[in-house]
Amino acid sequence: MKRVVLVLRHTPLNHIKNLEAFRLGLGLTLSNNEVTVVMVDEGVLNAIDFRPEVIDRPSVAAFLDFYEDVGIRSMADQGAAERFGVTRIRKGVELVDHKLIVDAIRQADVVIPF
């Protein structure tokens, strides 16, 4: 089993790569990997439960709904969330200290940045 960390650094509004990251996270569980998704910098905006149809963006909800079922951990940097004014986050995402995210990246066998 490998520890895989996906790092989301960009806003969900300008990039479709975040959608691909969430989809990839699910796919990686098929090989019995331990998958963690971390959201840093503008990536913490992916933790907001917003209505993508209003701004004509694809929804990640279909993927995130399965995360708990398959054991994927989702973390968002609390400091970045405070900087961007994120006060409410979607179910299943943990607001954590930056140090915990750094530790997860250090312990990972594979880190995939988006």
N, C-alpha and C positions, 0 to 999 in steps of 0.2 A: 504494500500500500504506500502511495506517495502522498505527501502533503502538498496541496496546490493552493496558491493564493492568487486570486484575480484582483488587481488594483484598478479601481475606477477613479480617474482624476479629472474627468471632464463633465460639464453640465449635460443633462439628458436632452436639453432643448436644441442643441446644435449638432449633435453627433448621433449617428445610428450605431456607432461602435459599442455603446453601452448596452443596447439591446442584444448585440451579438455576445457580449461578455456574459450577460445573464443566461443566455441560451447555452453558451459553452459550459457554464457552471453546471448546468443539469447534465449535459452530455458527459462531462468528466466523471460523474458519479457512476456511470455504466462500467467503468473499469475499477471499481472499488477504491477510488481516490478519496482522501479527506479534503473537501473543498471549502475554502473560506473566501468570501467576497468582502473586500475592504473598500470603503469609500473615503477618499481624502480630497483636500482642496475643494474645487468646484464639484467634485464627484459626490460630495455629501448631498447635493441636491437630488441625487437619485433616490435618496431615502424618504423624500416627500411623497406622500400619497396624493397625487394630483390627477386630474382628468385629462389624459392626453388627447382625447378626441376633440377637445375644445381648441387645441392648438395644432391639430392635424399631425400628431406624432403617434407612432406605434406604442402600444401598451406593454409594459414589462410584467404586469400583474399576472398574466397567465403563467409565466415562469416562476415568479416569486411565490405563488400559491403552493407550489410543490416543494419549495426549499426546505421547509421544516420536515416534510414527509421523507425526504431523502437525506437529511442530515447536513445540509449546507448551512454554514454559519455566515451571517451577514453582520458586518460591523461598520459603523460610521464614526469618523473622528469628531469627538465632542467639541474640541477647540475650533475646528473648521465650521461645524454646525453653528456655533455661537457667532463666528465672524460673518456668516452668511444669513444670520437671523432665522435659522431653522429651529422652530420650537416644537413642531409636531412631526413625528416620523411614522412611516408605515409599520404595521404589525410585523414582527419578526426581525427587525433591525435593531441591533444594540448600539447605543451611544457609548463609546469607550474612550479612554484616555489614549493619546497618541502613542504612548510607550507600549501599550498592549498591541497596537497595530504593528509597530516596529518589531516587537517580539515575534508576532505571527509570521512576518516576512523573513526574519532571521532563521526561524525554525523550519521554513518551507523547503521542500526539495525542488519545487518549481514555482517561479513567480512570473505571472503573465500581466504586464501592464497594458492598460487601455486608456 
